[in-house]
Amino acid sequence: MKKSYLVICIGLLVVLILLTGCGKKVVEKGIEKEMGGEADVDIGKDKVTVETEEGTVEVTGTDNDEWCQEGAEWTFTSKQPEEQGDARWIIKGLISSGEYAGLCHVEYTFESEGETGKMDYYFSEDGESGYFEIEAGGQKIKQEWSNE
């Protein structure tokens, strides 16, 4: 399960960093910090490939400079030998009212080793703060986060 978590974290980290407009070096440093090892990142027009000693992860999706474009989506596939996983991110749009007003809503679903889950991610335009709600294994978890 720990490897599943790491694969999912890599994919999520890549998409979130790209959503906030960061470049290759920032993506590499973020993944290396999360994984505790070296990472090689190749950022193309519609595809990002991350290679670590654990294996390779590919993220494909819409190349768009617009922040929080409703309908934009990315898919993720792990090509690690011992573990396969798939995930999908869809931007639902900017929240206009309520607890998450002003934040971008991204729906994230994943499947890995027979496990499925869903996460709703809400983040600020600068990528410095937000919330996530996770449903996995019959449990729901809500968490606020901040890089400030």
C-alpha positions in Angstrom: 0.0 0.0 0.0 2.9 2.4 0.7 4.0 2.1 -3.0 0.5 2.8 -4.1 0.5 5.9 -2.0 3.8 7.1 -3.5 2.6 6.5 -7.0 -0.6 8.4 -6.4 1.4 11.2 -4.7 3.7 11.6 -7.7 0.9 11.9 -10.1 -1.0 14.3 -7.9 2.0 16.4 -7.2 2.8 16.6 -11.0 -0.7 17.8 -11.9 -1.0 20.3 -9.0 2.4 21.8 -9.7 1.6 22.1 -13.4 -1.8 23.7 -12.6 0.0 26.4 -10.7 2.4 27.0 -13.5 5.7 25.7 -12.1 8.5 24.5 -14.2 10.6 21.3 -14.5 13.1 22.1 -11.7 10.3 22.9 -9.2 8.5 19.6 -10.2 11.7 17.6 -9.8 12.5 19.1 -6.4 8.9 18.5 -5.2 9.0 14.9 -6.3 12.5 14.3 -4.9 11.4 15.7 -1.5 8.3 13.5 -1.5 10.1 10.3 -2.6 13.3 10.9 -0.8 15.4 10.1 -3.9 16.3 11.3 -7.4 13.7 12.1 -10.1 14.0 12.9 -13.8 11.2 14.9 -15.2 10.4 15.5 -18.9 7.7 18.1 -19.5 6.2 18.0 -23.0 3.3 19.9 -24.6 0.6 17.5 -23.4 2.6 14.9 -21.4 4.8 14.8 -18.3 7.0 11.7 -17.7 8.6 11.2 -14.2 11.3 8.5 -13.8 12.5 7.5 -10.3 14.2 4.4 -9.0 10.7 3.1 -8.2 9.7 3.2 -11.9 8.1 5.5 -14.4 4.9 7.6 -14.2 3.2 9.4 -17.2 0.7 12.2 -16.9 -1.1 13.3 -20.1 -3.7 16.1 -20.5 -4.6 19.5 -21.7 -1.8 22.0 -22.2 -3.5 25.2 -21.2 -2.2 28.4 -19.6 -5.6 29.4 -18.2 -5.9 28.9 -14.5 -8.8 26.6 -13.4 -10.3 26.0 -16.9 -13.5 24.0 -16.4 -13.4 20.7 -18.2 -9.6 20.4 -18.5 -8.4 17.0 -17.6 -5.3 14.8 -17.1 -4.8 11.1 -16.9 -2.0 9.3 -15.1 -0.6 5.8 -15.6 2.0 4.1 -13.5 4.5 1.9 -15.4 6.1 0.5 -12.3 6.9 -3.2 -12.6 5.3 -4.4 -9.4 2.4 -2.0 -9.4 0.0 -0.6 -11.9 -2.2 2.4 -11.2 -4.4 4.8 -13.1 -5.8 8.2 -12.1 -7.8 11.0 -13.7 -8.1 14.7 -12.8 -10.9 16.8 -14.1 -11.2 20.5 -13.3 -14.8 21.2 -12.3 -14.3 25.0 -12.2 -14.0 27.9 -9.8 -16.2 27.7 -6.8 -18.4 30.9 -6.5 -20.0 30.5 -3.0 -19.8 28.6 0.2 -16.8 27.2 2.2 -14.6 26.9 -0.9 -15.5 30.2 -2.6 -12.7 31.5 -4.8 -10.9 28.2 -5.0 -10.5 25.9 -8.0 -12.2 22.5 -7.7 -10.5 19.5 -9.1 -12.0 16.0 -9.0 -9.4 13.2 -8.7 -10.2 9.5 -9.0 -7.8 6.6 -8.8 -7.4 2.9 -9.0 -4.4 1.0 -7.9 -4.0 -2.7 -6.9 -7.8 -3.1 -6.9 -8.3 -0.1 -4.6 -10.4 2.8 -5.8 -10.8 6.2 -4.4 -11.9 9.8 -5.0 -10.5 13.1 -3.9 -12.0 16.6 -4.3 -9.2 19.1 -4.2 -9.8 22.8 -3.8 -6.8 25.2 -4.1 -6.0 28.9 -4.4 -4.7 30.4 -7.7 -1.2 30.8 -6.2 -1.2 27.2 -5.1 -0.3 28.1 -1.6 -3.4 26.9 0.2 -6.5 24.8 -0.1 -8.5 21.8 1.1 -8.9 18.2 0.1 -11.6 15.7 0.8 -10.8 12.0 0.2 -13.1 9.0 0.0 -11.2 5.7 0.1 -11.8 2.4 1.7 -15.3 3.5 2.9 -13.9 6.5 4.8 -14.1 10.2 4.2 -11.3 12.5 5.3 -11.2 16.3 5.0 -8.0 18.3 5.5 -6.9 22.0 5.1 -3.4 22.7 3.9 -1.1 25.7 3.5 2.4 26.3 2.3 2.6 29.7 4.0 
